[in-house]
Amino acid sequence: MATTTLDEQVKVYLDKLIEAGLSVSFAVVYGPSVTGEDDGFGDIDTVVVSPEFDNGSRMENLEHLWDQLEGCESPIEPYPCGEKEWAQTQASRIIDRARREGKRIEA
């Protein structure tokens, strides 16, 4: 079986989100998947940026992202982020970390 790259795994997930009707701007992979550090989890920490996440609660948006993981073979750990939130100078610690060390993947 062919091994898929990190970018390919995330792109497959973004395509699933788009097929489900979510407007995805881009994603940013951060954490051990990018830095090479071993945190013992082996998941792919991924911020998903969408204008739709500028509204609604973080938990509702997260549930929507988790619903699309069903049947997905990649160990993606999604985190929702609105476009406005991404553009803010001060956001959550997760978003700040993704900005500093993350790798952007276009939808």
VENZIWO-V868595 format. One record per residue. N is the residue number from 0. RES is the residue in three letters. SS is DSSP state (~ for helix, > for strand, _ for the rest). PHI is phi in degrees with one decimal (none if undefined). D_LAST is the distance of its C-alpha to the last C-alpha in Angstrom with 1 decimal. Layout:
n = {N | N}
res = {RES | RES}
ss = {SS | SS}
phi = {PHI | PHI}
d_last = {D_LAST | D_LAST}
This chain:
n = {0 | 1 | 2 | 3 | 4 | 5 | 6 | 7 | 8 | 9 | 10 | 11 | 12 | 13 | 14 | 15 | 16 | 17 | 18 | 19 | 20 | 21 | 22 | 23 | 24 | 25 | 26 | 27 | 28 | 29 | 30 | 31 | 32 | 33 | 34 | 35 | 36 | 37 | 38 | 39 | 40 | 41 | 42 | 43 | 44 | 45 | 46 | 47 | 48 | 49 | 50 | 51 | 52 | 53 | 54 | 55 | 56 | 57 | 58 | 59 | 60 | 61 | 62 | 63 | 64 | 65 | 66 | 67 | 68 | 69 | 70 | 71 | 72 | 73 | 74 | 75 | 76 | 77 | 78 | 79 | 80 | 81 | 82 | 83 | 84 | 85 | 86 | 87 | 88 | 89 | 90 | 91 | 92 | 93 | 94 | 95 | 96 | 97 | 98 | 99 | 100 | 101 | 102 | 103 | 104 | 105 | 106}
res = {MET | ALA | THR | THR | THR | LEU | ASP | GLU | GLN | VAL | LYS | VAL | TYR | LEU | ASP | LYS | LEU | ILE | GLU | ALA | GLY | LEU | SER | VAL | SER | PHE | ALA | VAL | VAL | TYR | GLY | PRO | SER | VAL | THR | GLY | GLU | ASP | ASP | GLY | PHE | GLY | ASP | ILE | ASP | THR | VAL | VAL | VAL | SER | PRO | GLU | PHE | ASP | ASN | GLY | SER | ARG | MET | GLU | ASN | LEU | GLU | HIS | LEU | TRP | ASP | GLN | LEU | GLU | GLY | CYS | GLU | SER | PRO | ILE | GLU | PRO | TYR | PRO | CYS | GLY | GLU | LYS | GLU | TRP | ALA | GLN | THR | GLN | ALA | SER | ARG | ILE | ILE | ASP | ARG | ALA | ARG | ARG | GLU | GLY | LYS | ARG | ILE | GLU | ALA}
ss = {_ | _ | _ | _ | _ | ~ | ~ | ~ | ~ | ~ | ~ | ~ | ~ | ~ | ~ | ~ | ~ | ~ | ~ | _ | _ | _ | _ | _ | _ | > | > | > | > | > | _ | ~ | ~ | ~ | ~ | _ | _ | _ | _ | _ | _ | _ | _ | > | > | > | > | > | > | _ | ~ | ~ | ~ | ~ | _ | _ | _ | ~ | ~ | ~ | ~ | ~ | ~ | ~ | ~ | ~ | ~ | _ | _ | _ | _ | _ | _ | _ | _ | > | > | > | > | > | > | _ | ~ | ~ | ~ | ~ | ~ | _ | _ | _ | _ | _ | ~ | ~ | ~ | ~ | ~ | ~ | ~ | ~ | ~ | _ | > | > | > | > | _}
phi = {none | -73.3 | -85.8 | -100.8 | -77.3 | -57.0 | -57.9 | -64.4 | -62.3 | -68.7 | -61.4 | -60.0 | -64.5 | -61.2 | -61.1 | -63.6 | -63.5 | -64.9 | -61.6 | -81.1 | 100.2 | -86.9 | -82.9 | -103.7 | -82.5 | -172.1 | -128.8 | -131.8 | -91.2 | -141.5 | 84.0 | -56.0 | -61.0 | -99.7 | -81.4 | 86.4 | -71.8 | -101.3 | -99.7 | 84.4 | -99.2 | 75.0 | -89.8 | -107.2 | -68.3 | -137.7 | -89.3 | -104.7 | -101.0 | -146.6 | -62.9 | -68.3 | -85.2 | -74.0 | -121.4 | 84.9 | -84.8 | -57.0 | -65.4 | -62.4 | -65.3 | -64.4 | -59.8 | -61.4 | -66.3 | -65.8 | -56.5 | -80.2 | -79.4 | -58.6 | 83.0 | -84.9 | -81.1 | -82.2 | -83.1 | -79.5 | -113.0 | -81.6 | -139.8 | -78.5 | -148.7 | -78.6 | -61.0 | -64.6 | -63.5 | -61.2 | -78.1 | -65.9 | -74.8 | -120.9 | -129.5 | -71.0 | -62.0 | -64.5 | -65.7 | -59.4 | -64.9 | -61.3 | -62.2 | -69.0 | -118.0 | -78.5 | -115.4 | -80.0 | -128.4 | -74.4 | -76.5}
d_last = {25.0 | 22.3 | 20.7 | 17.0 | 15.6 | 13.9 | 10.6 | 11.0 | 12.0 | 9.2 | 6.7 | 9.4 | 9.5 | 6.0 | 7.2 | 10.4 | 9.6 | 8.4 | 11.5 | 13.5 | 13.0 | 10.9 | 9.2 | 6.2 | 6.1 | 5.0 | 7.1 | 10.4 | 12.6 | 16.2 | 19.7 | 21.5 | 18.6 | 18.2 | 21.9 | 23.6 | 25.8 | 26.9 | 26.9 | 28.1 | 25.2 | 22.8 | 19.8 | 16.3 | 16.2 | 12.7 | 12.2 | 9.6 | 9.6 | 10.2 | 13.0 | 14.5 | 15.4 | 17.6 | 20.0 | 21.5 | 22.6 | 20.7 | 22.3 | 21.3 | 17.6 | 17.9 | 19.7 | 17.0 | 14.5 | 17.4 | 18.2 | 15.1 | 16.1 | 19.2 | 19.5 | 16.7 | 18.5 | 16.6 | 18.2 | 15.3 | 16.8 | 14.4 | 15.3 | 14.3 | 14.3 | 14.6 | 13.7 | 17.5 | 18.0 | 15.6 | 17.7 | 20.9 | 23.1 | 24.2 | 22.0 | 22.3 | 23.3 | 20.1 | 17.9 | 20.5 | 20.4 | 16.6 | 17.1 | 20.1 | 19.1 | 15.4 | 12.9 | 9.7 | 6.6 | 3.8 | 0.0}
